Amino acid sequence: MNKSHTRFAPPSTGRRRAVLAAAALTAASCALAGCAPTATGGSSTGPITIGMSLPLTGSAADVAKAGYQGYELWASQVNASGGLLGRQIKLNVLDDGMDPNQTTTDYTRLISQDHVDLLLGTFSSLLNAPASAVAARNQMLYVEPSGGDASLFQRGFTDLFFAQPGTTTSLPDQFVNWFSSLPADQRPKTAAYLTQDDPSASPAISVFVSRLQALGVKAVYNQTYDPSTSNFDSIAAAVVHAQPQMIIQGSVTDDGAQFARSLEKLNYSPKILFQTNSPTDATYPSAIGASNTEGVFTAEAWSPNANYAGNAAFVSAYTKMFGTAPTEDAANSYTAGQVLEAAVKAVGSLDQQALASWLHKYSVNTIVGPLTWDATGDPRGSLMLAQWQNGTLQVVDPSSAATSKSVVFPKPAWSS
């Protein structure tokens, strides 16, 4: 974190708040956002306050830190290029500790007590579900960086927008497309499915089961495990006993690496291993062994190498500002900021209904490509198919974002 940025209040207060002032970055954020021509508006000359509650402490603190930094970079760039509607941006950040009840309290406070002008979302479907409900009750625009559980977009909200290319329902799309392109005699005929009981993982696995079954793949194992599971030896043993040619796991954090290590102990390597979320984590290669990542599939909302407008500039600016490469969580937050910025500049005011209406009608160019939404705020797209190849996570589909033209198949055996 740059020393020029105000950090959180002392832990003894029980709360952590941060206010982000202008930073002198030279990049012009409107070029990155691909936003519409700016319309003048806003009667105040004071800052525009944007509220959010993040799990800055608790089990998702590392994710939240990177995500918060993505918001910081976006805000600093907007401020350096003149702000929104001629006003500087100030971030009002609360800590929910990964507690959905506290999330509800925080967003209620941001709206009713702090009187923020705009909102940005938090992390995971678990937290975004209550946060977006508070926003909807108060008729405020809510752009979330993560939280792709399809059920979030089945509540009739018209002011909720997901700032990724796709949700859990569409997560399997690119993999299934690739799988179906294989000659029939080369496709695995059996699969094991396991998933953490989490709204960001289990719904996607259900879609995998249905779509692969339609392609003739027989499910020989299907298990949901508790989020507290830390030892996967018995689950791995049951999977190996079923002898699947393909394994699909709905993993969330380090559970993907833990399960892979259990498979390594049993020296069982399927022809295909697909895991959600976990393989994108920076610690994944060291957790399972760098050589053992070879051929592992996952889905990505963002890649540092994807050739979308502004993406390379984002990677460079983030690395310069924080001294480390951005994660997908940082990119997701930055993208949410781009979406909010585009709407405000196009509408020319902070009218919440007008902002939502504009986003329902128009496309926004972002570092994850152009985004459009249906009437529920569900994006009209799908995530990218990625695979570990030679120590690097490469995008293999769609072709518009691909960083590798080949796919490793079958997955190599585990190395000792």
C-alpha positions in Angstrom: 0.0 0.0 0.0 1.4 3.4 -0.9 2.2 5.5 2.2 0.2 8.3 0.8 -3.0 6.3 1.2 -4.9 6.6 4.5 -5.3 3.1 6.1 -8.0 1.9 8.5 -8.9 3.1 11.9 -7.1 1.3 14.8 -8.4 -2.2 15.5 -9.5 -1.2 19.0 -12.4 0.7 17.5 -13.9 -2.6 16.2 -14.2 -1.0 12.8 -11.9 -0.3 9.9 -12.5 2.6 7.7 -10.5 4.1 5.0 -10.8 7.3 3.0 -9.0 7.4 -0.3 -7.8 10.8 -1.4 -6.6 11.8 -4.9 -3.4 10.2 -6.1 -1.2 11.6 -8.8 -1.2 8.9 -11.4 -1.0 10.1 -14.9 -3.1 7.4 -16.6 -6.4 8.5 -17.9 -9.1 6.1 -16.6 -11.7 7.0 -19.2 -9.5 5.6 -21.9 -9.3 2.4 -19.9 -13.1 2.3 -19.3 -14.0 3.0 -22.8 -16.7 5.3 -21.5 -19.2 7.4 -23.4 -18.6 11.2 -23.8 -18.8 12.9 -20.4 -22.0 14.9 -19.7 -21.7 17.7 -17.2 -23.7 17.5 -14.1 -23.7 17.6 -10.3 -24.6 20.6 -8.2 -22.0 20.0 -5.5 -18.3 20.8 -5.6 -17.6 18.4 -2.7 -16.3 14.9 -3.2 -18.5 12.0 -4.5 -18.5 9.4 -1.7 -18.6 5.8 -2.8 -19.5 3.3 0.0 -18.6 -0.4 0.3 -18.1 -3.0 2.9 -15.3 -5.6 2.5 -14.1 -8.6 4.5 -10.9 -6.9 5.5 -10.5 -9.3 8.4 -11.5 -12.9 8.6 -11.1 -15.8 6.2 -11.3 -13.8 3.0 -9.0 -10.9 4.1 -6.3 -11.7 1.5 -8.9 -11.6 -1.3 -10.4 -8.4 0.1 -7.0 -6.7 0.3 -6.3 -7.3 -3.4 -9.9 -6.3 -4.3 -9.7 -3.1 -2.2 -6.4 -2.2 -4.0 -8.2 -2.6 -7.3 -10.8 -0.1 -6.1 -8.0 2.2 -4.9 -6.2 2.2 -8.3 -9.4 2.9 -10.1 -10.4 5.8 -7.8 -6.9 7.3 -8.0 -6.9 7.3 -11.8 -10.4 8.8 -11.9 -9.3 11.5 -9.6 -6.0 12.2 -11.5 -8.1 12.7 -14.7 -10.5 15.2 -13.1 -12.8 13.0 -11.1 -16.5 12.2 -11.8 -18.7 15.1 -12.9 -15.8 17.4 -12.0 -15.7 16.2 -8.4 -13.1 14.0 -6.7 -13.9 10.5 -5.5 -13.7 9.5 -1.8 -14.0 5.8 -0.8 -15.8 5.1 2.4 -14.9 1.5 3.4 -16.2 -0.6 6.2 -15.1 -4.1 7.4 -17.6 -6.8 7.6 -15.3 -9.6 8.7 -16.9 -12.0 6.2 -20.1 -11.9 8.2 -23.3 -11.5 6.1 -25.2 -10.0 9.0 -22.4 -7.3 9.4 -22.6 -6.8 5.7 -26.2 -5.9 6.0 -25.5 -3.6 8.9 -22.7 -1.9 7.0 -24.5 -1.2 3.8 -27.5 0.1 5.8 -25.2 2.4 7.7 -23.5 3.6 4.5 -26.8 4.6 3.0 -28.9 5.8 6.0 -26.2 7.3 8.2 -23.2 8.1 6.0 -25.4 9.1 3.1 -22.9 7.9 0.5 -23.6 9.0 -3.1 -22.8 5.7 -4.8 -22.2 2.0 -3.9 -19.7 -0.6 -5.0 -20.0 -4.3 -4.1 -18.1 -6.7 -1.8 -16.8 -10.2 -2.3 -18.5 -13.6 -2.7 -22.2 -14.4 -3.3 -22.5 -14.9 0.5 -21.9 -11.2 1.1 -23.2 -9.7 -2.1 -26.6 -11.3 -1.6 -27.5 -9.3 1.5 -25.6 -6.2 0.4 -27.5 -6.0 -2.9 -30.8 -6.5 -1.1 -30.1 -3.5 1.0 -29.2 -1.5 -2.1 -32.4 -2.6 -3.8 -34.6 -1.6 -0.9 -33.0 1.8 -1.0 -33.2 2.0 -4.8 -29.5 2.4 -5.2 -27.3 1.2 -8.0 -25.2 -1.8 -7.0 -22.2 -3.0 -9.1 -20.6 -6.1 -7.7 -17.1 -7.3 -8.5 -17.8 -10.9 -7.6 -20.8 -13.0 -6.5 -21.8 -15.0 -9.6 -24.4 -17.3 -8.0 -27.2 -17.3 -10.5 -29.8 -17.0 -7.7 -28.7 -13.4 -7.0 -30.2 -12.5 -10.4 -33.5 -14.2 -9.8 -34.9 -11.8 -7.2 -36.3 -9.2 -9.5 -33.7 -6.5 -8.8 -33.2 -3.9 -11.6 -30.3 -2.1 -10.1 -27.9 -5.0 -9.6 -25.0 -5.5 -12.1 -22.3 -8.2 -12.1 -18.9 -6.8 -13.3 -17.6 -10.1 -14.8 -18.3 -11.7 -18.2 -20.4 -14.5 -16.8 -22.0 -16.1 -13.7 -21.9 -19.7 -12.3 -24.5 -20.8 -14.8 -22.3 -19.9 -17.7 -19.0 -20.9 -16.1 -18.8 -24.4 -17.8 -19.5 -22.9 -21.3 -16.0 -22.7 -22.7 -14.9 -26.0 -21.2 -17.9 -27.8 -22.5 -17.4 -26.3 -25.9 -13.8 -27.5 -26.0 -14.8 -30.9 -24.6 -17.4 -31.4 -27.3 -14.9 -30.5 -30.0 -12.8 -33.6 -29.1 -13.3 -36.7 -31.3 -15.8 -38.9 -29.6 -13.4 -41.7 -29.1 -11.0 -39.4 -27.2 -13.4 -37.9 -24.7 -13.4 -39.3 -21.2 -16.4 -41.4 -20.6 -16.7 -41.2 -16.8 -16.4 -38.3 -14.4 -16.2 -37.6 -10.7 -17.8 -34.4 -9.3 -17.1 -32.9 -6.0 -17.8 -29.4 -4.7 -17.6 -27.3 -1.6 -21.1 -26.3 -0.3 -20.7 -22.7 -1.5 -22.9 -20.7 -3.8 -19.9 -19.7 -6.0 -19.1 -23.4 -6.7 -21.9 -25.9 -6.3 -24.3 -24.4 -8.8 -21.6 -24.5 -11.5 -20.9 -28.2 -10.8 -24.6 -29.0 -11.2 -24.4 -27.4 -14.7 -21.3 -29.4 -15.5 -23.1 -32.6 -14.5 -26.1 -31.9 -16.7 -24.2 -30.7 -19.8 -21.5 -33.4 -19.7 -24.2 -36.1 -19.1 -25.8 -34.9 -22.3 -22.5 -35.6 -24.1 -22.5 -39.2 -22.8 -20.3 -38.8 -19.7 -21.3 -41.0 -16.8 -21.1 -39.7 -13.3 -19.3 -42.3 -11.1 -19.0 -40.0 -8.0 -20.8 -36.9 -6.9 -20.2 -35.4 -3.5 -20.7 -32.1 -1.7 -18.3 -31.3 1.2 -18.5 -28.8 4.0 -16.5 -25.6 3.7 -14.6 -26.5 6.9 -13.1 -29.6 5.2 -9.3 -29.4 5.5 -8.3 -33.0 4.9 -9.3 -34.5 1.6 -7.6 -37.9 1.9 -10.8 -39.9 2.5 -12.6 -38.0 -0.3 -9.7 -38.6 -2.7 -9.7 -42.3 -1.8 -13.4 -42.6 -2.6 -12.8 -40.7 -5.9 -9.9 -43.0 -6.9 -12.0 -46.1 -6.0 -14.5 -44.9 -8.6 -11.8 -44.6 -11.2 -13.1 -41.6 -13.1 -11.3 -40.5 -16.3 -12.2 -36.9 -15.5 -12.5 -35.0 -12.3 -14.5 -31.7 -11.9 -14.2 -29.9 -8.6 -16.0 -26.9 -7.3 -13.3 -25.4 -5.2 -13.3 -22.0 -3.6 -9.9 -21.2 -2.0 -7.2 -23.7 -0.9 -9.5 -26.7 -1.0 -8.5 -27.2 -4.6 -4.9 -27.5 -3.7 -5.6 -29.7 -0.7 -7.6 -32.1 -2.8 -4.9 -32.2 -5.5 -2.3 -33.0 -2.9 -4.5 -35.9 -1.7 -4.7 -37.2 -5.3 -0.9 -36.9 -5.5 -0.5 -39.1 -2.4 -2.5 -41.8 -4.2 -0.7 -41.2 -7.4 -4.0 -40.9 -9.3 -4.0 -38.5 -12.2 -7.1 -38.3 -14.4 -7.1 -37.4 -18.0 -8.8 -34.1 -17.2 -8.8 -32.1 -13.9 -11.0 -29.0 -13.8 -11.2 -26.9 -10.6 -13.1 -23.7 -10.1 -11.4 -20.7 -8.5 -8.4 -22.4 -6.7 -6.0 -22.7 -9.7 -6.1 -18.9 -10.1 -4.7 -18.3 -6.6 -1.1 -17.1 -6.5 -0.2 -19.9 -3.9 -1.6 -22.7 -6.0 1.7 -23.7 -7.8 3.7 -23.8 -4.6 0.9 -25.7 -2.8 0.8 -28.6 -5.2 4.2 -28.3 -6.8 4.8 -26.1 -9.8 5.3 -29.1 -12.2 2.0 -30.6 -11.0 0.0 -27.7 -12.2 0.5 -28.8 -15.8 -2.7 -29.4 -17.6 -5.1 -28.3 -14.8 -8.1 -26.5 -16.2 -10.0 -23.6 -14.6 -12.2 -20.7 -15.5 -11.1 -17.1 -15.3 -13.0 -13.8 -15.5 -9.7 -12.0 -16.2 -6.2 -12.7 -17.4 -3.2 -10.3 -17.2 -2.3 -11.4 -20.7 -5.8 -11.1 -22.4 -5.7 -8.6 -25.2 -8.5 -6.3 -24.1 -8.3 -2.5 -24.3 -6.7 -1.0 -21.2 -5.7 -4.4 -19.7 -2.0 -4.1 -20.1 -2.1 -0.5 -18.8 -4.1 -1.7 -15.7 -1.5 -4.4 -15.0 1.4 -1.9 -15.3 -0.3 0.7 -13.1 -1.3 -1.7 -10.4 2.2 -3.2 -10.3 3.7 0.2 -10.0 1.3 1.3 -7.3 1.5 -1.7 -5.1 4.7 -3.4 -6.0 3.1 -6.7 -7.0 1.2 -8.0 -10.0 -2.6 -7.8 -9.8 -4.8 -10.8 -8.9 -8.1 -11.6 -10.5 -9.8 -10.1 -7.4 -8.0 -6.8 -7.9 -9.1 -6.8 -11.6 -12.7 -7.6 -10.7 -12.9 -4.6 -8.4 -11.2 -2.4 -11.0 -13.7 -3.6 -13.6 -16.6 -2.8 -11.2 -15.2 0.7 -10.9 -15.0 1.0 -14.7 -18.7 0.1 -15.0 -19.8 2.6 -12.4 -17.6 5.3 -14.0 -19.0 4.7 -17.5 -22.6 5.0 -16.3 -22.0 8.2 -14.3 -20.1 9.9 -17.1 -22.7 8.9 -19.7 -25.7 9.9 -17.7 -24.1 13.1 -16.3 -25.6 12.8 -12.8 -25.9 10.6 -9.8 -29.5 9.7 -10.5 -29.6 6.0 -9.4 -32.5 5.0 -11.6 -31.0 6.7 -14.7 -27.6 5.0 -14.1 -29.2 1.6 -13.9 -31.3 2.3 -17.0 -28.3 3.3 -18.9 -26.4 0.1 -18.0 -29.3 -2.0 -19.1 -29.1 -0.4 -22.6 -25.5 0.0 -23.3 -22.2 -1.9 -23.5 -19.2 -0.9 -21.3 -15.6 -1.6 -22.5 -13.6 -2.9 -19.6 -10.3 -4.8 -19.0 -12.3 -8.0 -19.3 -13.8 -7.0 -22.6 -17.1 -5.4 -23.4 -19.9 -6.1 -20.9 -23.6 -6.0 -21.4 -26.4 -7.2 -19.1 -29.9 -8.6 -19.3 -32.8 -7.1 -17.3 -31.7 -8.8 -14.1 -28.1 -7.6 -14.2 -26.8 -11.0 -15.3 -24.0 -10.4 -17.9 -24.5 -11.7 -21.4 -21.3 -13.7 -21.7 -19.1 -16.5 -20.2 -15.9 -16.8 -18.4 -12.6 -17.8 -20.1 -11.3 -21.3 -20.1 -7.7 -21.3 -18.7 -5.1 -24.0 -18.3 -1.8 -24.3 -16.5 0.9 -24.7 -19.2 4.7 -24.6 -18.5 4.2 -22.9 -15.2 1.9 -20.2 -16.5 -1.9 -20.0 -16.4 -2.9 -19.5 -20.1 -6.2 -18.7 -21.7 -7.1 -21.3 -24.2 -10.7 -20.2 -25.1 -12.3 -18.0 -26.4 -10.0 -17.3 -29.3 -10.5 -13.6 -28.9 -8.7 -13.7 -25.5 -6.5 -16.8 -26.0 -2.9 -16.6 -24.9 -2.1 -20.2 -26.0 -3.2 -21.9 -29.2 -2.8 -25.4 -27.8 -4.4 -27.5 -25.0 -2.6 -30.0 -22.8 -4.6 -33.2 -23.1 -4.5 -35.6 -21.5 -3.2 -34.2 -18.2 0.3 -35.5 -17.4 0.9 -37.8 -14.5 1.9 -36.2 -11.1 5.6 -35.7 -10.6 7.2 -36.9 -7.4 
